[in-house]
Amino acid sequence: MTGGEAGLGRVAVLSDVHGVLPALEAVLAEPEVAAADRIVLTGDITAGPQPAETIDALRALGDRVLWLSGNADRELVEYRRGERAGIPDPIGPFAADALRDDQVDFLAALPGTATLAVRGLGRVLFCHATPRDDEEIVLVDTPLERWAEVLAAVPPDVGTVVCGHTHMPYLRLAHGRLIVNPGSVGMPYGRPGAHWCLLGPGADLRVTRYDVPAAVARLVAECAYPGIGEWADYFLRARASDGEALGVFGARSR
């Protein structure tokens, strides 16, 4: 077990940063994130406008950060290594090409899951989408029958599962386990802000408000991706509603 038998006091969970450095910096400046025993990244860290800068900012925090890979991180690695010809996300090839070789190697070595002991929650399993797949869709209203399949291989002493991927925060119980999705730091659906979660002794969903117009202007000034203004306006302002996102994801979550 990582973290000792007593468990870590506070763990900040950041998911789906997607290379949006201004949003990440806003969350890292939160006092409770700065004071957390660990910061867990549940994948999709880099696929966005500032991937190299995002990795550098997080690696500067050292061993406090526990890194997990998401499907978008995997896709960037596969693209850079010639293992795939394209990436579904239009910004993906740009992000892949913006990474240094050492960063590609770093992402390639990241695990898909990890378990920590957190005070008040016991053993907590962290993953990107689900414990068994980095692209599987599960939502707050996913039926219990589906959750039984998703959680089938999770060890019985794990009482909490933390996942990301869908960019919408929620808490729910499924077969006696607490399921936590912190939402997205960089590409939120439903409402603007950088979404994250603080664990220990409970699970507290948080949103950090930051200057979105200034962040959009910064990305336009610093990122060479064609159409960055439109991209930043759409994602940082959360122009995709929760209803639209649920409509897209819903059929895949059942």
ABEGO torsion letter per residue (X at the ends): XBGEAAEBABBBBBBGAGGBAAAAAAAAABAAAAABABBBBAEGAABBABAAAAAAAAAAAEAABBBBBBAAAAAAAAAAAGABABBABAAAAAAAAABBAAAAAAAAABBABBBBBBBGAEBBBBBAABAABAABBBBAABBAAAAAAAAAABBAABABBBBBGAGBBBBBBBGGBBBBBAEBAABBBGBBEBBBBBBOABBBBBBBBBBAAAAAAAAAAABABBGAAAAAAAAAAGABBAAAAAAAAAAAAX
